[in-house]
Amino acid sequence: CSSDLRFRGSPPEPGFVRRWIRSLREHADPRVRELPIVVRPHPQRLAEWEGIDLAREFTGVHVFGSTPLDPAARADYFDSMYHAAVVIGLNTSALIESAIVDRPVYTILLPEFLENQEGTLHFQYLLRVGDGFLHTSRTFEEHAAQLLDGLAGTTGKRNRGFVEAFIRPGGLGEAATPRFADAVEGTAARSEEHTSEL
């Protein structure tokens, strides 16, 4: 699920998630129809999910996960992406993190989420940087066809270009922490130089 962007008119997500699951469970192809699903509500939106039990409504659906702040919760978060065949989201950092662990990543661009997806600057990066890694569809039918390609391994590799351009522009083999520290120290040094000139 996605972060809380209700200031941009984001509707509650359980209704969408139910429609999405129903579309998969009614699909003609058993690879889509019987796909095990893990739903991870975003920590900012847990109130929307109170009293909702998707596991009772649908077979093969589990709601799982907590705020990844402690080591166990972070491990669960990582494992839920790393061991997934595909990852689907609306607008969340989990899309980027799934690209980092090289999973096929999908979203559905529906009118009710326009402002929270295509209407945000950062979402455009997911679509364009490194030729974009995010597989998009505008209908549930198109989405299911993309999932079939992803499950079959025929989607094609799109994550690496994004990761190299956006996440690790210094190179995949170069540690990011020293580069970050150098940037902070360089900024501080320039600030001190500017202050002494005044």
SULHUFEN-V639480 format. One record per run of one state. SS is the DSSP state (~ for helix, > for strand, _ for the rest). FROM is the first residue (numbers start at 1). TO is the last residue. Records with the same first field share a line. If there is no record, write none. Layout:
BEGIN
SS = FROM-TO, FROM-TO
END
This chain:
BEGIN
_ = 1-5, 9-12, 26-29, 34-36, 40-42, 50-53, 58-60, 64-70, 83-85, 89-92, 101-103, 109-110, 114-120, 132-134, 138-139, 153-158, 168-175, 198-198
~ = 6-8, 13-25, 30-33, 43-49, 54-57, 71-82, 93-100, 111-113, 121-131, 140-152, 159-167, 176-197
> = 37-39, 61-63, 86-88, 104-108, 135-137
END
